[in-house]
Amino acid sequence: MNIRAIVFFAFATSISSLLGQVPTGPEISWQECYGGSAEEFYADATIDIDENILSVIVSYSFDYEYFGSWLILSDADFNEIWRKEIAADCIGSTVREIALLSNNTILVFGNTGGCSDSIGEADFGVFCYNLEGELVWERSYGSSQWDVSHTLLPTSDGGFLVGGSTRGFDGDLYMPAWNDLFYDDALIMKMDSMGEVEWVDIVGGTFPDLILSNFLEIAPDQYMVMIVSSSSDYDLSGSGMDDLKKYLIRIYDKDGDVLKENIISAEDNLIDKQCSLQLLSDGNVLLAGSGTSEAEINPTYPEHDGYEGALAIINEDLELIDLHLYGGTGNDYFWDIIPSSLGGYYCLGSSSSNDGDLPGNYGGLDNWILHFDEAYNLIWSKNLGSAGTDVFTNKAGQLIEKDNMLYVFNQVSAQAGIPTGNLTCGDPSTNKVDAWLVALDLTTVGVENEPQHTPIQLYPNPVTNTLTIQLIHQIPLPVTYTIANTTGKTIETGELINPITQLNMGNNAPGVYLFSVLINDRTYSELFIKE
């Protein structure tokens, strides 16, 4: 295990045991549940130009008002202004994403089935509404087979991109001649502002190939996407990873030409789960997804285990250059990431861990919310859920930050009874899985949740014999220090009487230690490793 991974684990465990548990972030201000006898979930949410909230609830309950998807506009206090059923003349719809276009219309993208003009079992459906909830236009696209929606991106030219997967080779979708022999292929379509198709690209090989990221416009008229694949032929040939799952990273121009591409493993560091992309100021891309605790880059195993939430850095050559892992001894995932007005990022995921970077677990997969600073240090970590399994991994929710509140749009299981965990709404006698909206009050994040700006520096780290302690601010001397091991046992205590002090560590056993100083009734700590 490398030094960075050891330090990360020791921070997550030793700080938790010696200075308190993982900071749990903001308090719940209020919550609401919506649903019927089967499954309901929030598919997406966003803010319109008037600071109102647009959201989509998908319902699988036949006793619900409508079997399909609702587009809902609410005011700043979440009072409903209007709601519209999507594809009302069809058997059903499952909306995936919503977005605002530059002309202040609302774009809705998902799947429809059983419509009068349906081409196959499941088609792509695109619907455009104005801010009064009136349908402006609608389009459907697809093949005679199964076409699955995934992501939507308004583009700077006034049009939009949609992405998903297809099993077909007819209808609206032009396929390569070999495509009808295979199963699922990734599909990218570019539309103009009225939904007319400008170009289509089908990407894949013999085995399933799926879009699992959002589209990211990295420059005007340049669009990045990640396709996860098990194929090693056709578009995925020549990677040298014939037996591995892999990510094909592509950048398209506005005409659908591939400007750049690269293939990276989806087994060694990242794994083949849904992920979210954010453009960084240095031109690199931040990916929030999932990795393995036994990653080649900064592993967290054996202290952590299974899958981990992952923040990865992709450079301009589309190479994976850095990886940060978070989680515990269960399976943990990241689905979405948004910038924070307080600096850094908020991340939405799910977790089955109750240790490591998790303050606990209520049962199964909980909703998991985190705040990171700009250097990807964990500021706070909060799990939301009931005693049941609350997150279904192919239906990630959405975060919105607004007016000192962080809103979590997702789902929760009510089967285990109410109250349980964080859940206080819903009816366990009738509901199975509800759409769940939780409002977190960011003003309740206390000083203990802020990252420590420690006034001490330790070097060299790792240390063999002599450890140097430097106080980097003007601090009244003397100050008391302690050294503890990872079990919390104090092995040395003393006073620092000079700004720079050297301590002999030669007799200490190899391992990770926590060095702490007490300054003005506040404890500051740094970790070091004795080789």
C-alpha positions in Angstrom: 0.0 0.0 0.0 1.4 3.4 -0.8 1.9 6.2 1.7 -0.9 8.4 0.5 -3.4 5.6 0.9 -2.2 4.8 4.5 -2.5 8.5 5.4 -6.0 8.7 4.0 -7.2 5.7 6.0 -5.5 6.8 9.2 -7.2 10.2 8.8 -10.6 8.6 8.4 -10.2 6.2 11.4 -7.9 7.9 13.9 -9.4 11.4 13.7 -12.8 9.8 14.0 -11.9 7.9 17.1 -9.7 10.5 18.8 -11.3 13.8 17.9 -14.9 12.7 17.2 -16.8 10.9 14.5 -16.9 11.8 10.8 -18.5 15.3 10.6 -22.1 14.7 9.6 -22.8 18.0 8.0 -26.1 20.0 7.9 -29.3 19.2 9.7 -32.5 18.2 7.9 -34.8 21.1 7.7 -37.8 19.3 6.2 -38.6 16.3 4.0 -41.5 15.1 1.8 -42.4 11.7 0.3 -44.4 11.1 -2.8 -45.7 7.8 -4.1 -48.2 4.9 -4.4 -48.0 1.2 -3.8 -45.0 0.5 -6.0 -41.8 2.4 -6.8 -41.5 6.2 -7.3 -38.3 8.2 -7.7 -37.0 11.6 -8.6 -35.3 11.4 -11.9 -34.0 14.9 -12.1 -34.4 18.5 -10.9 -33.2 21.9 -11.9 -33.8 25.7 -11.3 -35.6 27.9 -13.9 -34.9 31.5 -14.7 -37.3 32.7 -12.0 -35.6 30.7 -9.3 -38.5 28.2 -9.3 -37.8 24.4 -9.0 -38.4 22.0 -11.9 -38.5 18.4 -11.0 -39.5 15.0 -12.5 -41.1 12.2 -10.5 -41.3 8.7 -12.2 -44.0 6.4 -10.9 -44.5 2.6 -11.3 -47.6 2.5 -9.2 -50.9 1.8 -11.1 -52.9 3.4 -8.3 -51.0 6.6 -8.7 -52.7 9.4 -10.6 -50.6 8.6 -13.6 -48.5 5.6 -14.6 -45.4 7.3 -16.0 -43.7 10.6 -15.4 -44.7 14.0 -14.0 -43.0 17.3 -14.8 -43.6 19.6 -11.8 -42.9 23.3 -11.3 -42.7 24.5 -7.7 -42.0 27.9 -6.2 -39.1 28.7 -3.9 -41.1 27.3 -1.0 -41.9 24.1 -2.9 -45.6 25.0 -3.4 -46.7 23.4 -6.6 -47.4 25.8 -9.5 -48.3 23.2 -12.1 -47.6 19.6 -13.1 -47.8 18.0 -16.5 -48.0 14.3 -17.3 -45.4 13.3 -20.0 -46.7 11.4 -23.0 -50.2 11.3 -21.7 -51.5 9.4 -24.8 -49.0 6.5 -24.3 -49.0 3.5 -22.0 -46.2 5.0 -20.0 -43.0 7.1 -19.9 -39.8 7.1 -17.9 -38.1 10.5 -17.9 -34.4 10.5 -17.5 -33.3 14.2 -17.6 -34.6 17.7 -17.9 -32.9 20.9 -19.0 -33.5 24.6 -19.9 -32.7 25.7 -23.4 -31.3 29.2 -24.2 -34.8 30.3 -25.4 -36.2 29.6 -21.9 -38.1 26.5 -22.8 -37.9 23.2 -20.9 -36.5 20.1 -22.5 -37.6 16.7 -21.2 -35.8 13.5 -22.3 -36.7 9.9 -21.6 -38.4 6.8 -22.8 -42.0 6.3 -24.0 -43.9 3.1 -24.8 -47.3 2.2 -26.2 -47.8 5.4 -28.1 -49.8 5.6 -31.3 -46.6 6.3 -33.3 -44.3 4.0 -31.3 -41.6 2.4 -33.4 -40.5 -0.3 -30.9 -41.0 -1.4 -27.3 -39.2 1.6 -25.9 -38.4 4.7 -27.9 -36.6 7.9 -27.1 -39.0 10.7 -26.3 -38.1 14.4 -26.3 -40.7 17.0 -25.2 -40.4 20.8 -25.2 -42.5 22.9 -22.8 -42.7 26.6 -22.1 -42.5 28.0 -18.6 -46.3 28.0 -18.3 -46.3 24.2 -18.8 -47.6 24.3 -22.3 -46.3 21.7 -24.8 -44.4 23.4 -27.6 -43.3 20.3 -29.5 -42.5 16.7 -29.1 -40.5 14.1 -31.0 -39.9 10.4 -30.7 -37.0 8.5 -32.2 -36.1 4.8 -32.1 -35.8 1.4 -33.7 -38.1 -1.6 -33.6 -36.0 -3.0 -30.7 -35.3 -1.5 -27.3 -33.8 2.0 -27.0 -32.8 3.3 -23.6 -32.3 6.9 -22.7 -29.6 8.2 -20.4 -28.4 11.8 -20.8 -29.3 15.2 -22.3 -27.2 18.3 -22.9 -28.3 21.7 -24.3 -25.4 22.9 -26.5 -24.1 26.4 -27.1 -25.5 26.5 -30.7 -29.1 26.4 -29.3 -29.6 22.7 -30.0 -29.0 19.7 -27.8 -27.4 16.2 -27.5 -29.1 13.1 -26.3 -27.4 9.8 -25.5 -28.4 6.3 -24.5 -28.2 2.8 -26.0 -30.0 0.8 -28.7 -30.6 -2.8 -29.7 -32.1 -1.9 -33.0 -30.8 -1.3 -36.6 -33.8 0.3 -38.3 -36.4 3.0 -37.8 -34.8 6.4 -37.2 -31.4 5.0 -36.3 -28.8 4.4 -38.9 -26.6 1.5 -38.0 -23.3 0.1 -39.3 -23.9 -3.0 -41.4 -22.6 -5.3 -38.6 -24.7 -3.8 -35.9 -27.7 -6.1 -36.3 -25.6 -9.0 -35.0 -25.1 -7.5 -31.6 -26.9 -6.5 -28.4 -26.6 -3.0 -26.9 -24.6 -0.2 -28.5 -24.1 3.4 -27.3 -26.0 6.0 -29.2 -25.3 9.7 -29.5 -27.7 12.1 -31.4 -27.4 15.8 -32.1 -30.6 17.8 -32.6 -31.3 21.4 -33.5 -33.5 23.7 -31.3 -36.7 22.1 -32.7 -35.6 18.5 -32.2 -34.6 17.8 -35.8 -31.8 15.2 -36.0 -28.5 16.7 -37.3 -26.4 13.6 -36.8 -26.4 10.1 -35.2 -23.4 8.0 -34.1 -23.6 4.4 -33.0 -20.6 3.1 -31.0 -19.9 -0.5 -30.0 -18.8 -4.0 -30.6 -20.0 -7.6 -30.0 -20.9 -7.1 -26.3 -22.9 -4.4 -24.4 -21.7 -0.8 -24.9 -23.5 1.8 -22.8 -23.2 5.6 -22.1 -22.9 6.0 -18.4 -21.7 9.6 -18.1 -23.3 12.9 -18.8 -22.2 14.9 -21.9 -19.8 17.7 -21.1 -19.2 20.6 -23.4 -15.4 21.1 -22.8 -15.1 24.0 -25.3 -17.6 25.6 -27.8 -18.9 22.9 -30.0 -16.8 20.1 -28.4 -18.5 17.4 -26.4 -17.0 14.8 -24.2 -18.7 11.5 -23.2 -17.7 8.2 -21.6 -18.9 4.9 -22.9 -18.4 1.7 -20.9 -17.9 -1.5 -22.9 -17.2 -5.2 -22.6 -16.3 -5.4 -26.3 -12.9 -5.8 -27.7 -13.7 -5.5 -31.4 -15.0 -3.0 -34.0 -15.0 0.4 -32.2 -13.2 -1.0 -29.1 -10.5 -2.9 -30.9 -6.8 -2.3 -30.5 -6.9 -1.2 -26.8 -4.8 -4.1 -25.5 -7.5 -4.8 -22.9 -9.3 -7.6 -24.7 -10.5 -9.3 -21.5 -11.3 -6.2 -19.5 -14.2 -3.9 -19.2 -13.2 -0.5 -20.4 -14.2 3.1 -20.9 -14.1 4.7 -24.3 -13.7 8.4 -23.8 -14.6 10.5 -26.9 -14.7 14.1 -27.8 -17.0 15.1 -30.7 -17.3 18.3 -32.7 -20.6 19.9 -33.7 -20.7 17.8 -36.9 -20.3 14.5 -35.1 -16.7 14.0 -36.0 -14.5 12.4 -33.4 -11.7 14.9 -32.4 -10.0 12.7 -29.8 -10.5 9.4 -28.1 -8.9 7.1 -25.6 -9.6 3.8 -23.9 -9.0 3.2 -20.2 -9.7 0.3 -18.0 -13.0 0.0 -16.1 -11.6 -2.6 -13.7 -8.2 -1.5 -12.3 -9.1 1.9 -10.9 -12.6 3.0 -11.9 -15.4 0.4 -12.4 -18.2 0.3 -14.9 -20.9 2.3 -13.0 -22.7 5.6 -13.7 -20.5 8.7 -13.4 -20.7 12.5 -13.6 -18.3 14.8 -15.4 -17.3 18.4 -14.4 -14.9 20.7 -16.3 -12.1 22.1 -14.2 -10.4 25.5 -14.6 -7.1 23.9 -15.7 -8.8 22.1 -18.6 -8.8 18.8 -16.9 -12.1 16.9 -16.1 -13.3 15.9 -12.7 -15.2 12.6 -12.7 -17.4 11.5 -9.8 -18.0 7.8 -10.1 -17.0 4.5 -8.5 -13.7 2.7 -8.0 -12.2 -0.3 -6.3 -10.5 -0.2 -2.9 -7.7 -2.2 -4.5 -7.1 0.5 -7.2 -3.7 0.8 -8.8 -3.8 4.6 -8.0 -4.0 5.4 -4.3 -5.7 2.2 -3.1 -7.6 2.1 0.2 -7.6 -1.7 0.7 -7.2 -3.5 3.1 -8.6 -0.9 5.6 -11.5 -0.2 3.2 -13.0 -2.9 1.1 -15.3 -3.5 -1.9 -16.2 -0.5 -4.1 -15.5 3.1 -3.2 -16.9 6.4 -4.2 -14.3 7.9 -6.6 -13.2 11.4 -7.6 -10.9 11.0 -10.7 -9.0 13.4 -12.8 -9.0 13.0 -16.6 -6.4 15.2 -18.4 -6.6 16.8 -21.8 -5.2 13.7 -23.4 -8.1 11.7 -21.9 -5.8 9.9 -19.5 -6.6 9.0 -15.9 -4.0 10.9 -13.9 -5.3 10.9 -10.3 -7.8 9.1 -8.1 -9.3 9.8 -4.7 -11.4 7.1 -3.0 -13.9 7.4 -0.2 -16.0 4.9 1.6 -15.7 2.1 4.2 -15.8 -1.7 4.3 -19.1 -2.0 2.4 -19.9 -1.0 -1.2 -20.0 2.7 -1.9 -20.7 4.7 -5.1 -20.8 8.3 -6.4 -23.4 9.3 -8.9 -23.4 13.0 -9.3 -21.4 16.1 -8.4 -22.1 19.8 -8.3 -20.0 22.9 -7.4 -20.6 24.4 -4.0 -21.1 28.1 -3.4 -19.0 27.6 -0.2 -16.1 26.2 -2.3 -15.3 22.7 -3.5 -18.1 20.3 -4.5 -21.2 18.5 -3.2 -21.4 14.9 -4.2 -24.4 12.5 -4.2 -24.0 8.8 -4.0 -25.0 5.7 -2.1 -23.4 3.5 0.5 -23.8 0.3 2.5 -20.8 1.1 4.8 -21.1 2.2 8.4 -17.4 2.9 9.0 -14.5 4.7 7.3 -15.8 7.9 5.8 -19.4 7.1 6.7 -21.0 8.2 10.0 -23.3 5.1 9.9 -25.8 3.1 7.9 -29.6 2.7 8.4 -29.9 -0.5 6.2 -29.1 -1.6 2.7 -28.0 1.2 0.4 -28.4 4.7 1.9 -28.4 8.0 0.1 -24.9 9.5 0.7 -24.1 13.2 0.6 -20.6 14.7 0.9 -18.9 18.1 0.8 -15.3 18.3 -0.5 -12.9 21.3 -0.6 -11.1 22.3 -3.8 -8.3 19.8 -2.9 -10.9 17.0 -2.5 -10.5 16.8 1.2 -13.6 15.5 2.9 -15.4 18.3 4.9 -18.5 16.4 5.9 -20.3 13.1 5.1 -24.0 12.4 5.7 -26.1 9.3 5.0 -29.8 9.6 4.5 -32.2 6.6 4.5 -34.5 4.1 6.2 -34.0 0.6 7.5 -34.6 -0.7 4.0 -32.7 -0.4 0.8 -33.2 3.2 -0.4 -31.2 3.6 -3.6 -31.6 1.8 -6.9 -28.3 2.2 -8.7 -29.6 2.7 -12.2 -31.8 5.7 -11.1 -29.5 8.3 -9.5 -31.2 11.5 -8.2 -30.1 15.1 -8.1 -28.6 17.8 -5.8 -29.6 21.5 -5.9 -28.0 24.2 -3.8 -30.2 27.3 -3.3 -30.4 30.0 -0.6 -28.3 28.2 2.0 -30.2 25.0 1.5 -29.0 21.8 -0.2 -31.9 19.8 -1.7 -31.6 16.1 -2.2 -34.0 14.6 -4.8 -33.9 10.8 -4.7 -35.9 7.9 -3.2 -36.4 6.0 0.0 -37.9 2.7 1.1 -40.8 2.8 3.5 -41.2 -0.9 4.0 -39.5 -1.0 7.3 -41.9 1.4 9.0 -41.9 5.0 10.0 -40.0 6.6 11.7 -36.8 4.8 10.8 -33.4 6.3 10.0 -33.9 9.8 8.7 -37.3 9.0 7.3 -40.3 10.7 8.9 -42.7 10.8 5.9 -44.7 8.3 3.8 -47.1 5.5 4.7 -45.5 2.1 5.2 -48.9 0.3 4.9 -49.3 1.3 1.3 -45.9 2.5 0.0 -43.0 0.5 -1.3 -40.4 3.0 -2.5 -41.2 6.7 -2.5 -39.7 9.7 -4.2 -38.0 11.5 -1.4 -37.1 15.2 -1.2 -34.9 16.2 1.7 -33.9 19.8 2.5 -30.6 20.2 4.3 -29.9 23.5 6.1 -26.4 24.5 5.3 -26.4 27.2 8.0 -26.3 24.4 10.6 -22.9 23.2 9.5 -20.8 24.0 12.5 -17.1 24.8 13.1 -16.5 21.2 13.7 -17.4 20.4 10.1 -14.9 22.8 8.7 -11.6 21.4 7.5 -8.8 21.9 10.0 -6.2 24.5 8.9 -3.5 23.1 11.1 -0.7 25.3 12.5 1.8 22.4 12.5 4.0 20.8 9.9 5.7 17.4 10.3 8.7 16.3 8.3 10.1 14.0 7.0 7.0 12.0 6.5 7.4 9.0 6.5 10.1 9.3 9.2 12.8 6.8 10.1 14.5 8.3 13.2 14.1 12.1 13.8 10.7 13.8 13.3 10.8 17.6 13.0 7.7 19.6 14.2 7.4 23.2 12.9 4.8 25.6 14.2 3.9 27.7 11.1 1.9 30.5 12.9 2.9 32.7 15.7 1.6 30.6 18.7 2.2 31.4 22.4 4.7 28.8 23.7 4.8 26.3 25.3 2.1 24.1 23.9 1.3 20.5 25.0 1.6 17.7 22.5 0.6 14.0 22.4 1.4 11.2 20.1 -1.1 8.3 19.8 -1.3 5.2 17.7 -4.3 4.2 15.6 -6.1 2.5 18.5 -6.2 5.8 20.4 -3.5 4.8 22.9 -1.3 7.7 23.9 2.4 6.7 23.6 4.1 10.0 24.3 3.3 13.4 25.7 5.3 16.6 26.3 5.7 20.3 25.6 6.9 22.2 22.6 9.0 25.2 23.8 10.4 26.3 20.4 8.9 27.0 17.0 10.9 24.1 15.6 11.4 20.9 17.6 13.0 17.5 16.8 11.8 14.3 18.4 13.4 10.9 18.3 11.1 8.3 16.8 13.8 5.6 16.4 12.4 3.4 19.1 8.8 3.6 17.9 7.3 0.5 16.1 6.6 1.0 12.4 3.1 2.3 11.7 0.8 5.3 11.6 0.7 7.8 14.4 -1.4 10.9 15.3 0.5 14.0 16.5 -1.7 16.5 18.3 -1.2 19.9 19.9 -3.6 21.8 22.2 -3.7 25.5 21.4 -6.2 27.8 23.1 -8.4 24.8 24.1 -8.5 23.5 20.5 -6.8 20.4 19.3 -4.9 20.3 16.0 -3.7 17.0 14.6 -1.4 15.7 11.8 -0.6 12.1 10.9 2.9 10.7 10.3 4.2 7.3 9.4 7.1 5.6 11.1 9.0 3.3 8.7 
